[in-house]
Amino acid sequence: MRSGLPRSTRSRFLALAGAVAATALLLTGCAGSNAPAAGGNPPAPAAASAPTAITSVSPATGSVSGTNTVTLAGTSLANVKSVTIGGQAATISSTGSDKLAVVVPQAASFQPNKVDIVVLGAGGKPLATLAGGYQYQVITPVDKQLNYAMQHWNNYNTAQYGDLNPVGGDCANFVSQTLIARGWTQNDDWYNRDAAASWSPSWGYVPAMDNYFSSTPSLGLHEYPFDDRDKIKVGDIVMFDWNDNDSLDHVQIVSQVIHQNGKILIKMVGHNTDSDYRDLDTAITVDHPGAVGHFWSFTA
C-alpha cells in the first residue's frame, strides 16, 4: 500500500525519525543502569561493616577488688560507649576499632565468680557479650578481708568470735575479724579467745582499738582526717565519735570508694548498724548530725 508521499520525502522523514529516536534513547539513559560512568568502570558497592563482637580478653582473671586494666579484642569496637563486667560498670581507658582498654570494677560483694563482659552502644544498647569471659579471684590481703566482711556483715561468725552486742556493741569485734582475714595475727595485746569467752579491749572496744593502732607503728597504719578522702582505699578503717565529745563510739571498714562529680564518696561495711555499703556522709549528717572521726589507712 502506498503512502501517497514522494520517495524523496519519505526518505527524509524516516531519517529525521531515526535521529529523534536515537536522541531520546541517549537522554533517557536507556542504555541501562549498569552502563559504565564516563571515563571509567562502575563504582563498587560499599562494604557492609562487621558487627560488633568481643573475641577475647587479656588477662582473663583478676582480683575481686578490681582496678586492674584488661584489653578487649574484637571487631567494630569503635561503636562501644560503655562496658560492664559482671554487671558492674567498667571504665574505658582507651579505644580503637579492634581493641579496648578497660579498668576492671570490683566484683559484686567481692565474691569470686566467672562473669560476662558486655559492651554497649549509644543509649546503653547491648552490642555484644563475651559469656563467662572474666574470672574474679580472691588473691590479695584486701580481697580476703572484704570477701570475709561481705559474707559476715549480716551473718555473724559467732561460732568463732562470739557476739559482743550484749556488752556494748559488736562493731570493733567485726572489724578485728576482717583484719584477721586480711592476714593479721592475734597477740597478747589484741585477741579474741574461745568465741569471745576472753577478749582484749583493743580487739572489741573502739577507744582501746584506736589507741592500739596509734601506739603500734608496726601495724602499718596512717591516720587521716575525713577531709583527706583522696588517700583512702577499700579495706581502710573508719572511726567515729558520734557526739564529738572526744570519746570514739563506732568503727567500720571501707567497702567502696566512688569518684563522682568531683566528690569522693565513701561506703562502709560493718556491724551496728549492720550494713555492707553504708554511706559515710549520711552517717555523720543524717544518722548522727555533727559526728566527727578519722580514717586509719594501710600504708602497704
Secondary structure as the mmCIF struct_conf table of DSSP 4:
data_model
#
loop_
_struct_conf.conf_type_id
_struct_conf.id
_struct_conf.beg_label_comp_id
_struct_conf.beg_label_asym_id
_struct_conf.beg_label_seq_id
_struct_conf.end_label_comp_id
_struct_conf.end_label_asym_id
_struct_conf.end_label_seq_id
BEND BEND1 GLY A 4 LEU A 5
HELX_RH_AL_P HELX_RH_AL_P1 ARG A 7 LEU A 27
TURN_TY1_P TURN_TY1_P1 THR A 28 ALA A 31
TURN_TY1_P TURN_TY1_P2 SER A 33 ASN A 34
HELX_LH_PP_P HELX_LH_PP_P1 ALA A 35 ALA A 37
TURN_TY1_P TURN_TY1_P3 ALA A 38 GLY A 39
BEND BEND2 GLY A 40 GLY A 40
HELX_LH_PP_P HELX_LH_PP_P2 ASN A 41 THR A 52
STRN STRN1 ALA A 53 SER A 58
BEND BEND3 PRO A 59 PRO A 59
STRN STRN2 THR A 61 SER A 63
TURN_TY1_P TURN_TY1_P4 VAL A 64 SER A 65
STRN STRN3 THR A 69 THR A 75
BEND BEND4 SER A 76 SER A 76
HELX_RH_3T_P HELX_RH_3T_P1 LEU A 77 ASN A 79
STRN STRN4 SER A 82 ILE A 85
TURN_TY1_P TURN_TY1_P5 GLY A 86 GLY A 87
STRN STRN5 GLN A 88 THR A 95
BEND BEND5 SER A 97 ASP A 98
STRN STRN6 LYS A 99 VAL A 103
HELX_LH_PP_P HELX_LH_PP_P3 VAL A 104 ALA A 107
HELX_RH_3T_P HELX_RH_3T_P2 ALA A 108 PHE A 110
STRN STRN7 ASN A 113 LEU A 120
HELX_RH_3T_P HELX_RH_3T_P3 ALA A 122 GLY A 124
STRN STRN8 PRO A 126 GLN A 137
BEND BEND6 THR A 140 THR A 140
HELX_RH_AL_P HELX_RH_AL_P2 PRO A 141 HIS A 152
BEND BEND7 TRP A 153 ASN A 155
HELX_RH_AL_P HELX_RH_AL_P3 THR A 158 TYR A 161
HELX_RH_3T_P HELX_RH_3T_P4 ASN A 165 VAL A 167
TURN_TY1_P TURN_TY1_P6 GLY A 168 GLY A 168
BEND BEND8 ASP A 170 ASP A 170
HELX_RH_AL_P HELX_RH_AL_P4 CYS A 171 ARG A 182
TURN_TY1_P TURN_TY1_P7 GLY A 183 GLY A 183
BEND BEND9 ASP A 188 TRP A 190
STRN STRN9 ASN A 192 ARG A 193
TURN_TY1_P TURN_TY1_P8 ASP A 194 ALA A 197
STRN STRN10 SER A 198 TRP A 199
HELX_RH_AL_P HELX_RH_AL_P5 PRO A 201 GLY A 204
HELX_RH_AL_P HELX_RH_AL_P6 VAL A 206 SER A 215
HELX_RH_3T_P HELX_RH_3T_P5 PRO A 217 LEU A 219
STRN STRN11 LEU A 221 PRO A 225
TURN_TY1_P TURN_TY1_P9 PHE A 226 ASP A 227
HELX_RH_3T_P HELX_RH_3T_P6 ARG A 229 LYS A 231
TURN_TY1_P TURN_TY1_P10 VAL A 234 GLY A 235
STRN STRN12 ILE A 237 ASP A 241
TURN_TY1_P TURN_TY1_P11 TRP A 242 ASN A 243
BEND BEND10 ASP A 244 ASP A 246
STRN STRN13 HIS A 250 GLN A 260
TURN_TY1_P TURN_TY1_P12 ASN A 261 GLY A 262
STRN STRN14 LYS A 263 GLY A 270
TURN_TY1_P TURN_TY1_P13 HIS A 271 ASP A 274
STRN STRN15 SER A 275 ASP A 279
HELX_RH_AL_P HELX_RH_AL_P7 LEU A 280 THR A 282
HELX_RH_PI_P HELX_RH_PI_P1 ALA A 283 ASP A 287
BEND BEND11 HIS A 288 HIS A 288
TURN_TY1_P TURN_TY1_P14 PRO A 289 GLY A 290
STRN STRN16 VAL A 292 PHE A 298
#
